[in-house]
Amino acid sequence: MTPQNAEEIALSALGWIAASDDLMGVFLGATGSSLEIVRAQASDPAFLGSVLDFMLMDDSWVSEFCDANSLDYRQPMIARQLLPGGDVPYWT
């Protein structure tokens, strides 16, 4: 996977979230964003990372998104690691 692929997955995740009025409301509430902010930042890789962070909070969201987009369940996490702020810390 490349950073460009990661951005495409995150944009798909944003579209999937936006297609659900309930889930979009949860996303906006959790992030403190507005629809205007989401639209303005939709091309920012750091913002796209936060979209994946949000989706990765719930396994059912991940599986529903992946099923809807014919993706392996690991793809959102792999994509997240390639976007800004997605490096996995080592606590040893």
Short mmCIF file of the C-alpha atoms (twelve columns), coordinates in Angstrom:
data_MODEL
# 
_entry.id   MODEL 
# 
loop_
_atom_site.group_PDB 
_atom_site.id 
_atom_site.type_symbol 
_atom_site.label_atom_id 
_atom_site.label_alt_id 
_atom_site.label_comp_id 
_atom_site.label_asym_id 
_atom_site.label_seq_id 
_atom_site.Cartn_x 
_atom_site.Cartn_y 
_atom_site.Cartn_z 
_atom_site.pdbx_PDB_model_num 
ATOM 1  C CA . MET A 1  0.000   0.000  0.000  1 
ATOM 2  C CA . THR A 2  1.164   3.520  -0.783 1 
ATOM 3  C CA . PRO A 3  0.289   6.783  0.972  1 
ATOM 4  C CA . GLN A 4  -1.957  7.580  -2.004 1 
ATOM 5  C CA . ASN A 5  -3.828  4.276  -1.515 1 
ATOM 6  C CA . ALA A 6  -4.132  5.114  2.181  1 
ATOM 7  C CA . GLU A 7  -5.681  8.487  1.338  1 
ATOM 8  C CA . GLU A 8  -8.129  6.799  -1.048 1 
ATOM 9  C CA . ILE A 9  -9.219  4.363  1.666  1 
ATOM 10 C CA . ALA A 10 -9.634  7.230  4.129  1 
ATOM 11 C CA . LEU A 11 -11.696 9.218  1.623  1 
ATOM 12 C CA . SER A 12 -13.876 6.156  1.079  1 
ATOM 13 C CA . ALA A 13 -14.251 5.865  4.848  1 
ATOM 14 C CA . LEU A 14 -15.286 9.513  5.044  1 
ATOM 15 C CA . GLY A 15 -17.885 8.934  2.337  1 
ATOM 16 C CA . TRP A 16 -19.130 5.834  4.143  1 
ATOM 17 C CA . ILE A 17 -19.427 7.777  7.411  1 
ATOM 18 C CA . ALA A 18 -21.161 10.686 5.664  1 
ATOM 19 C CA . ALA A 19 -23.699 8.316  4.094  1 
ATOM 20 C CA . SER A 20 -24.973 7.475  7.585  1 
ATOM 21 C CA . ASP A 21 -26.737 10.415 9.228  1 
ATOM 22 C CA . ASP A 22 -26.365 8.812  12.651 1 
ATOM 23 C CA . LEU A 23 -22.692 7.990  12.265 1 
ATOM 24 C CA . MET A 24 -21.875 11.371 10.719 1 
ATOM 25 C CA . GLY A 25 -23.448 13.020 13.748 1 
ATOM 26 C CA . VAL A 26 -21.286 10.911 16.048 1 
ATOM 27 C CA . PHE A 27 -18.195 11.804 13.977 1 
ATOM 28 C CA . LEU A 28 -18.960 15.525 14.090 1 
ATOM 29 C CA . GLY A 29 -19.615 15.364 17.822 1 
ATOM 30 C CA . ALA A 30 -16.484 13.357 18.570 1 
ATOM 31 C CA . THR A 31 -14.218 15.586 16.498 1 
ATOM 32 C CA . GLY A 32 -15.858 18.924 17.192 1 
ATOM 33 C CA . SER A 33 -15.985 19.479 13.442 1 
ATOM 34 C CA . SER A 34 -18.701 20.910 11.272 1 
ATOM 35 C CA . LEU A 35 -19.700 19.909 7.768  1 
ATOM 36 C CA . GLU A 36 -17.860 22.969 6.471  1 
ATOM 37 C CA . ILE A 37 -14.648 21.942 8.229  1 
ATOM 38 C CA . VAL A 38 -14.977 18.374 6.942  1 
ATOM 39 C CA . ARG A 39 -15.389 19.618 3.383  1 
ATOM 40 C CA . ALA A 40 -12.446 22.015 3.705  1 
ATOM 41 C CA . GLN A 41 -10.102 19.402 5.169  1 
ATOM 42 C CA . ALA A 42 -11.154 16.343 3.161  1 
ATOM 43 C CA . SER A 43 -7.952  16.502 1.096  1 
ATOM 44 C CA . ASP A 44 -5.621  16.930 4.098  1 
ATOM 45 C CA . PRO A 45 -3.786  13.662 4.850  1 
ATOM 46 C CA . ALA A 46 -3.670  14.458 8.588  1 
ATOM 47 C CA . PHE A 47 -7.440  14.959 8.666  1 
ATOM 48 C CA . LEU A 48 -7.931  11.734 6.710  1 
ATOM 49 C CA . GLY A 49 -5.881  10.003 9.382  1 
ATOM 50 C CA . SER A 50 -8.323  11.280 11.992 1 
ATOM 51 C CA . VAL A 51 -11.184 9.855  9.934  1 
ATOM 52 C CA . LEU A 52 -9.573  6.433  10.107 1 
ATOM 53 C CA . ASP A 53 -8.821  6.911  13.819 1 
ATOM 54 C CA . PHE A 54 -12.519 7.484  14.367 1 
ATOM 55 C CA . MET A 55 -13.629 4.504  12.331 1 
ATOM 56 C CA . LEU A 56 -11.060 2.228  13.977 1 
ATOM 57 C CA . MET A 57 -12.656 2.878  17.373 1 
ATOM 58 C CA . ASP A 58 -15.384 0.335  16.632 1 
ATOM 59 C CA . ASP A 59 -14.806 -3.097 15.116 1 
ATOM 60 C CA . SER A 60 -18.338 -3.212 13.732 1 
ATOM 61 C CA . TRP A 61 -17.733 0.036  11.822 1 
ATOM 62 C CA . VAL A 62 -14.530 -1.410 10.375 1 
ATOM 63 C CA . SER A 63 -16.175 -4.634 9.290  1 
ATOM 64 C CA . GLU A 64 -19.216 -2.849 7.819  1 
ATOM 65 C CA . PHE A 65 -16.995 -0.404 5.924  1 
ATOM 66 C CA . CYS A 66 -14.720 -3.158 4.642  1 
ATOM 67 C CA . ASP A 67 -17.636 -5.360 3.622  1 
ATOM 68 C CA . ALA A 68 -19.234 -2.446 1.754  1 
ATOM 69 C CA . ASN A 69 -15.958 -1.702 -0.054 1 
ATOM 70 C CA . SER A 70 -14.652 -5.253 -0.584 1 
ATOM 71 C CA . LEU A 71 -11.583 -4.620 1.578  1 
ATOM 72 C CA . ASP A 72 -9.675  -6.909 3.867  1 
ATOM 73 C CA . TYR A 73 -10.423 -5.991 7.498  1 
ATOM 74 C CA . ARG A 74 -6.763  -5.064 8.040  1 
ATOM 75 C CA . GLN A 75 -6.678  -2.434 5.293  1 
ATOM 76 C CA . PRO A 76 -7.972  0.556  7.335  1 
ATOM 77 C CA . MET A 77 -5.307  -0.011 10.014 1 
ATOM 78 C CA . ILE A 78 -2.577  -0.391 7.417  1 
ATOM 79 C CA . ALA A 79 -3.817  2.760  5.699  1 
ATOM 80 C CA . ARG A 80 -3.830  4.608  9.023  1 
ATOM 81 C CA . GLN A 81 -0.189  3.784  9.584  1 
ATOM 82 C CA . LEU A 82 0.746   5.459  6.300  1 
ATOM 83 C CA . LEU A 83 -0.973  8.762  7.057  1 
ATOM 84 C CA . PRO A 84 0.450   11.526 9.290  1 
ATOM 85 C CA . GLY A 85 0.335   10.581 12.963 1 
ATOM 86 C CA . GLY A 86 -0.261  6.928  12.217 1 
ATOM 87 C CA . ASP A 87 3.062   5.507  13.248 1 
ATOM 88 C CA . VAL A 88 2.617   2.885  15.903 1 
ATOM 89 C CA . PRO A 89 4.544   3.743  19.091 1 
ATOM 90 C CA . TYR A 90 6.683   1.131  20.764 1 
ATOM 91 C CA . TRP A 91 6.311   1.269  24.536 1 
ATOM 92 C CA . THR A 92 9.229   -0.946 25.505 1 
# 
